[in-house]
């Protein structure tokens, strides 16, 4: 008898749950059904036919500790640069680059590159703590500098870099690659500045990464060498906030960090978030090292740009809803919903930087913008509340 009663209750609950689920559809709750995907207008952007770059420079590399150097070199070559030489303190790191660029000369020392008057720019993806000191030496040698992010790790470094940059009037360019090297991010800028979503009032930047602990070098786990989660990956998002909101001044209103899943490295933090604001816009930034192995790429990087007349969402590296590849951009305005496949969008940063070196301009990125994005990241890292995990 007890068994029959249990079965009756179980079946009654299942029926009631099913009825509730059937009756509480969006149509009944909100008066209309959800938008059909067929109502989304898809735009497949085509590759532009572009003339060859007008300007050219000779550049070299000092420090190849992060694989980002490959993308940096590629962008400079595509923009009119000629790779002359490379120097690495760790000769075991050289083969990947020399295999890809077999004509590059392997320098015996950093001084060999700095003393070569024909070299106009030096690129670096050295261990993060070494990037600012290298950049200072590069600028003092009369050359411009392009560095992977984070390009500066402390306020002491920041103060010295700004001082030398002002004295030498050389370019100190930090490659915030989640915007500068991403086609969807480039297209988003075009749309924002054309007024496609009205006045931008907020950005949300999500920067998840896969940690791959067995492949990380020892310096990765040391904040004093790698910068910390907000100083490092957070600088990407600070750059995007400033760019899309067209903010020339900004501050950090709150930040926090925590180590949730790496007790072996107690000083390391695998999560961080921060709030930023300018006189006319606000931003929220979340960074983490929790991309699960089930995702097809290293991170589902997403950026949301809210405007007074619409909004943009970028899924830069993957669309888990099913579209292939990356570089997905969605735009909703007062009239329609649009999807842009941005995979063929031209990325101008390399060509612009080469032009800036030759013409002493600031088309790739203003120096003030470069430094302010880093200052926000440094501030957030320094003031961050440490979560007691």
C-alpha positions as CSV (number, residue, x, y, z in Angstrom):
1,X,0.0,0.0,0.0
2,X,2.9,2.4,0.8
3,X,4.5,1.6,-2.5
4,X,1.3,2.5,-4.3
5,X,1.1,5.7,-2.5
6,X,4.6,6.6,-3.4
7,X,4.0,5.9,-7.1
8,X,0.8,8.0,-7.0
9,X,2.7,11.0,-5.5
10,X,5.6,10.6,-8.0
11,X,3.3,10.4,-11.0
12,X,1.2,13.3,-9.7
13,X,4.3,15.5,-9.3
14,X,5.6,14.6,-12.7
15,X,2.3,15.5,-14.3
16,X,2.0,18.8,-12.5
17,X,5.6,19.7,-13.4
18,X,5.0,18.9,-17.0
19,X,1.8,21.0,-17.0
20,X,3.6,24.0,-15.4
21,X,6.4,23.7,-17.9
22,X,3.9,23.6,-20.8
23,X,1.9,26.5,-19.6
24,X,4.7,28.8,-18.5
25,X,6.2,29.3,-22.0
26,X,7.6,32.7,-23.1
27,X,4.4,33.4,-25.1
28,X,2.3,33.3,-22.1
29,X,4.7,34.9,-19.7
30,X,5.6,37.9,-21.9
31,X,2.9,38.0,-24.6
32,X,5.1,36.9,-27.5
33,X,7.3,34.0,-28.6
34,X,11.0,34.1,-28.7
35,X,12.7,35.4,-31.9
36,X,13.2,32.8,-34.6
37,X,16.8,32.5,-35.8
38,X,15.5,33.0,-39.3
39,X,14.8,36.6,-38.4
40,X,18.5,37.3,-37.9
41,X,20.0,38.8,-41.0
42,X,23.4,37.2,-41.6
43,X,26.2,39.3,-43.2
44,X,29.3,37.4,-44.4
45,X,32.0,40.1,-44.7
46,X,34.4,39.6,-47.6
47,X,38.1,40.1,-47.7
48,X,39.1,43.6,-48.9
49,X,41.4,44.1,-51.9
50,X,44.1,46.3,-50.4
51,X,47.1,47.9,-51.9
52,X,50.6,47.0,-50.6
53,X,51.6,49.0,-47.5
54,X,53.1,52.4,-48.4
55,X,55.8,52.3,-45.6
56,X,58.4,49.8,-44.6
57,X,60.7,49.4,-41.6
58,X,63.5,47.1,-40.4
59,X,62.7,45.5,-37.1
60,X,64.1,42.9,-34.8
61,X,63.0,40.8,-31.8
62,X,64.4,40.6,-28.3
63,X,62.7,38.0,-26.0
64,X,60.5,35.1,-27.2
65,X,59.2,33.6,-24.0
66,X,55.5,33.8,-25.1
67,X,54.2,32.5,-28.4
68,X,52.4,35.8,-29.0
69,X,55.6,36.9,-30.6
70,X,54.6,34.9,-33.7
71,X,51.5,37.0,-34.2
72,X,53.3,40.2,-33.5
73,X,56.0,39.4,-36.1
74,X,53.4,38.4,-38.6
75,X,51.4,41.6,-38.2
76,X,54.6,43.7,-38.7
77,X,55.6,41.8,-41.8
78,X,52.1,42.1,-43.3
79,X,52.3,45.9,-42.5
80,X,55.5,46.4,-44.4
81,X,58.1,45.4,-41.8
82,X,61.3,43.4,-42.6
83,X,62.5,41.0,-39.8
84,X,66.2,41.4,-39.4
85,X,67.4,39.6,-36.3
86,X,66.3,37.9,-33.1
87,X,67.9,37.5,-29.7
88,X,66.8,35.2,-27.0
89,X,68.6,34.5,-23.6
90,X,67.2,31.0,-23.9
91,X,68.5,29.5,-27.1
92,X,66.2,26.5,-26.8
93,X,63.3,28.8,-27.6
94,X,64.7,29.9,-31.0
95,X,63.8,26.9,-33.2
96,X,60.1,27.7,-33.5
97,X,60.7,31.2,-34.7
98,X,63.7,30.5,-37.0
99,X,61.8,27.6,-38.6
100,X,59.0,29.9,-39.4
101,X,61.3,32.8,-40.5
102,X,64.4,31.0,-41.8
103,X,66.1,34.1,-43.1
104,X,66.2,35.8,-39.7
105,X,69.7,36.4,-38.2
106,X,70.3,35.0,-34.7
107,X,72.0,37.8,-32.8
108,X,74.6,36.9,-30.2
109,X,73.5,39.6,-27.8
110,X,70.9,42.2,-27.1
111,X,73.5,44.9,-27.7
112,X,74.0,43.6,-31.2
113,X,70.4,44.6,-32.0
114,X,70.4,47.8,-30.0
115,X,73.6,49.1,-31.7
116,X,72.3,48.4,-35.2
117,X,71.3,51.9,-36.4
118,X,69.4,50.4,-39.4
119,X,66.8,48.8,-37.0
120,X,63.9,51.1,-36.4
121,X,61.7,49.0,-34.0
122,X,62.2,46.1,-31.6
123,X,59.4,43.7,-30.7
124,X,59.4,41.6,-27.5
125,X,57.5,38.8,-25.8
126,X,60.1,38.3,-23.1
127,X,59.1,37.2,-19.5
128,X,56.7,39.9,-18.5
129,X,58.8,41.4,-15.7
130,X,61.6,42.0,-18.3
131,X,59.5,43.7,-20.9
132,X,59.6,47.2,-19.5
133,X,63.4,47.2,-18.8
134,X,63.9,46.0,-22.4
135,X,61.6,48.7,-23.7
136,X,63.5,51.4,-21.8
137,X,66.8,50.2,-23.3
138,X,65.3,50.1,-26.7
139,X,63.9,53.6,-26.5
140,X,67.2,54.9,-25.2
141,X,68.9,53.4,-28.2
142,X,66.7,55.5,-30.5
143,X,64.3,52.8,-31.5
144,X,60.6,52.3,-31.1
145,X,59.2,49.4,-29.1
146,X,56.3,46.9,-29.5
147,X,55.7,44.6,-26.6
148,X,53.3,41.8,-25.7
149,X,50.9,42.5,-22.9
150,X,51.4,43.0,-20.0
151,X,53.9,45.5,-21.1
152,X,54.5,47.0,-17.6
153,X,54.3,45.1,-14.3
154,X,54.6,47.7,-11.5
155,X,54.2,51.4,-10.9
156,X,57.9,51.8,-10.5
157,X,58.3,50.4,-14.0
158,X,55.4,52.5,-15.2
159,X,56.9,55.7,-13.9
160,X,60.3,55.0,-15.6
161,X,58.8,53.9,-18.9
162,X,56.7,57.1,-19.1
163,X,59.7,59.2,-18.2
164,X,62.0,57.7,-20.9
165,X,59.2,57.7,-23.5
166,X,58.7,61.4,-22.9
167,X,62.4,62.1,-23.0
168,X,63.1,60.1,-26.2
169,X,59.7,60.6,-27.9
170,X,59.9,57.0,-29.0
171,X,56.8,54.8,-29.5
172,X,56.0,52.3,-26.6
173,X,53.2,50.2,-28.0
174,X,51.6,47.4,-26.0
175,X,49.8,44.8,-28.1
176,X,46.4,44.4,-26.5
177,X,45.7,41.6,-29.0
178,X,42.2,40.8,-27.9
179,X,41.2,44.0,-29.8
180,X,44.2,44.8,-32.1
181,X,44.5,41.2,-33.4
182,X,40.9,40.1,-33.5
183,X,38.8,40.7,-36.7
184,X,35.5,40.9,-34.8
185,X,36.9,43.5,-32.4
186,X,38.1,45.6,-35.4
187,X,34.7,45.4,-37.0
188,X,33.0,46.3,-33.7
189,X,35.1,49.5,-33.6
190,X,34.0,50.4,-37.1
191,X,30.3,49.9,-36.1
192,X,30.6,51.8,-32.8
193,X,32.3,54.8,-34.4
194,X,29.8,54.9,-37.2
195,X,27.0,55.4,-34.6
196,X,25.4,51.9,-35.2
197,X,24.4,51.6,-31.6
198,X,24.2,55.2,-30.5
199,X,26.3,56.5,-27.6
200,X,28.2,53.7,-25.8
201,X,27.5,53.7,-22.1
202,X,28.9,50.4,-20.9
203,X,31.2,47.5,-21.8
204,X,31.4,44.1,-20.3
205,X,34.5,42.1,-21.0
206,X,34.9,38.4,-20.2
207,X,38.3,36.9,-20.6
208,X,38.3,33.2,-19.7
209,X,41.5,31.2,-20.5
210,X,42.5,27.5,-20.3
211,X,45.3,27.1,-17.8
212,X,47.1,24.0,-19.1
213,X,49.2,23.7,-16.0
214,X,51.7,21.1,-17.3
215,X,52.8,23.4,-20.2
216,X,53.3,26.6,-18.2
217,X,56.8,27.8,-17.4
218,X,57.7,28.5,-13.8
219,X,57.4,32.2,-14.1
220,X,53.7,31.9,-15.1
221,X,52.9,31.1,-11.5
222,X,54.8,34.0,-9.9
223,X,52.8,37.3,-9.9
224,X,56.0,39.4,-9.5
225,X,57.2,37.9,-12.8
226,X,53.9,37.5,-14.7
227,X,52.0,40.5,-13.3
228,X,48.9,38.9,-11.7
229,X,45.6,38.1,-13.3
230,X,44.2,41.6,-13.6
231,X,47.5,43.2,-14.6
232,X,48.0,40.5,-17.3
233,X,44.8,39.5,-19.0
234,X,42.9,42.4,-17.5
235,X,44.9,44.9,-19.5
236,X,43.2,43.6,-22.7
237,X,39.8,44.4,-21.3
238,X,40.9,47.9,-20.0
239,X,42.0,48.7,-23.5
240,X,38.7,47.7,-24.9
241,X,36.7,49.7,-22.4
242,X,38.7,52.8,-23.2
243,X,38.5,52.3,-26.9
244,X,34.8,51.5,-27.4
245,X,33.6,54.1,-24.9
246,X,36.1,56.7,-26.3
247,X,37.3,57.5,-22.8
248,X,40.4,59.6,-22.3
249,X,40.1,59.5,-18.5
250,X,39.1,56.6,-16.3
251,X,39.5,55.0,-12.9
252,X,39.0,51.7,-11.1
253,X,36.1,51.7,-8.6
254,X,36.5,48.1,-7.3
255,X,38.5,45.0,-7.9
256,X,39.0,41.5,-6.4
257,X,41.1,38.4,-7.0
258,X,41.2,34.9,-5.7
259,X,42.9,31.5,-6.0
260,X,40.1,29.0,-6.3
261,X,41.8,25.9,-7.7
262,X,45.6,26.1,-7.6
263,X,46.6,25.5,-3.9
264,X,50.0,24.3,-5.1
265,X,50.7,28.0,-6.0
266,X,49.4,30.0,-3.1
267,X,50.5,33.4,-4.5
268,X,48.8,32.8,-7.8
269,X,45.3,33.9,-8.5
270,X,43.1,32.2,-11.1
271,X,40.1,34.6,-10.9
272,X,39.7,38.4,-10.9
273,X,37.2,41.0,-11.7
274,X,37.0,44.8,-11.7
275,X,34.7,47.7,-12.2
276,X,36.0,50.7,-14.2
277,X,34.4,54.0,-15.1
278,X,35.0,57.2,-17.0
279,X,33.0,60.5,-16.8
280,X,30.5,59.1,-19.4
281,X,30.7,55.3,-19.3
282,X,31.2,52.3,-17.1
283,X,32.7,48.9,-17.5
284,X,32.8,45.4,-15.9
285,X,35.7,43.0,-16.5
286,X,35.9,39.4,-15.4
287,X,39.1,37.3,-15.9
288,X,39.5,33.6,-15.1
289,X,41.5,30.5,-15.8
290,X,38.6,28.1,-15.8
291,X,38.0,27.2,-19.5
292,X,36.9,23.6,-19.3
293,X,38.5,20.9,-21.5
294,X,35.2,20.3,-23.2
295,X,35.4,23.7,-25.1
296,X,37.0,23.5,-28.6
297,X,39.3,26.4,-28.0
298,X,41.3,28.1,-25.2
299,X,38.6,30.5,-24.1
300,X,35.1,31.8,-24.9
301,X,36.2,35.4,-25.0
302,X,33.1,37.7,-25.1
303,X,32.7,41.4,-25.2
304,X,29.4,43.3,-24.8
305,X,29.0,46.9,-25.9
306,X,25.8,48.7,-24.7
307,X,24.7,51.8,-26.6
308,X,21.7,54.1,-26.3
309,X,20.3,52.7,-29.6
310,X,21.4,49.1,-29.5
311,X,24.1,46.7,-28.4
312,X,26.9,44.5,-29.8
313,X,28.1,41.1,-28.6
314,X,31.3,39.6,-29.8
315,X,32.1,35.9,-29.5
316,X,35.7,36.2,-30.6
317,X,36.9,32.6,-30.5
318,X,34.0,30.2,-30.5
319,X,30.2,30.2,-30.8
320,X,28.9,27.4,-28.6
321,X,25.5,27.8,-30.3
322,X,26.9,26.1,-33.3
323,X,28.4,28.5,-35.8
324,X,31.9,27.4,-37.0
325,X,35.1,29.1,-36.1
326,X,35.5,32.4,-34.4
327,X,35.1,36.1,-35.1
328,X,31.3,36.2,-34.5
329,X,29.6,39.6,-34.0
330,X,25.9,40.2,-33.2
331,X,24.3,43.6,-33.4
332,X,20.8,44.5,-32.3
333,X,19.4,48.0,-33.0
334,X,16.0,49.6,-33.1
335,X,15.1,48.0,-36.5
336,X,16.8,44.5,-36.7
337,X,19.1,41.8,-35.4
338,X,22.3,41.3,-37.4
339,X,25.0,38.7,-37.4
340,X,28.4,39.4,-38.9
341,X,30.9,36.8,-39.9
342,X,34.1,38.9,-39.4
343,X,36.7,36.2,-40.2
344,X,37.9,38.1,-43.3
345,X,38.0,41.5,-41.8
346,X,41.4,43.2,-42.3
347,X,43.4,44.0,-39.1
348,X,45.2,47.3,-39.6
349,X,47.4,47.4,-36.4
350,X,50.6,46.2,-38.0
351,X,50.4,48.5,-41.0
352,X,49.4,51.4,-38.8
353,X,52.3,50.9,-36.4
354,X,54.8,50.6,-39.3
355,X,53.4,53.9,-40.7
356,X,53.6,55.5,-37.2
357,X,57.3,54.5,-36.9
358,X,58.0,56.1,-40.3
359,X,55.8,59.2,-40.0
360,X,55.9,59.8,-36.2
361,X,52.1,59.6,-36.0
362,X,49.7,57.8,-33.6
363,X,47.3,56.0,-35.9
364,X,47.7,52.5,-34.4
365,X,47.1,53.7,-30.8
366,X,47.8,56.9,-29.0
367,X,50.5,56.8,-26.4
368,X,48.1,58.2,-23.8
369,X,45.6,55.4,-24.5
370,X,48.3,52.7,-24.3
371,X,49.5,54.0,-20.9
372,X,46.0,54.6,-19.4
373,X,44.9,51.0,-20.2
374,X,48.0,49.7,-18.4
375,X,47.5,52.1,-15.5
376,X,44.0,50.8,-15.0
377,X,45.2,47.2,-14.9
378,X,48.0,48.0,-12.6
379,X,45.7,49.9,-10.2
380,X,43.1,47.1,-10.2
381,X,45.8,44.5,-9.4
382,X,47.3,46.6,-6.6
383,X,44.0,47.5,-4.9
384,X,42.3,44.2,-5.4
385,X,40.5,42.6,-2.4
386,X,41.9,39.1,-1.9
387,X,39.1,36.6,-1.6
388,X,39.6,34.2,1.2
389,X,39.1,30.9,-0.7
